[in-house]
Amino acid sequence: DPRGFVKLVSDPATGVILGGSIVGARAAELISVIAIAVNAHLLVDDIAESLLVHPALAEAISKAAEY
């Protein structure tokens, strides 16, 4: 099911990821990636530049970080 979205919330001054939302089928499989990013104080660029398998659902997180 291709319906859904991933949204990352970050500090505009620093790019540090503060949280995010995932809506759609199998969202529970992806939310841990955002939780780790928040706990590790990762930047949006860290996620955008990460190697995530293509094609896979996890790729939606890196795509969200690119915007």
Phi, psi and omega in degrees: 000113184279358182282142178138182178201163173236131177232128174254139177248126183223160175287120183295336181281326186246337184083004179290133180286126181259339181170193180179172178225144175226125180234130177142178179298138178064025178300327181298335179287341186255336189298333180295330178296318178292320178299318177296318179299319179293312181296328182268001180057042179286155176268158176303320179297327177299318180287317181298327183267358180287148178273109176243143186301139177235135349277134178201160180298324181298337179298336179299329180291316179293326176296320178297324181289337180286341184268000000 
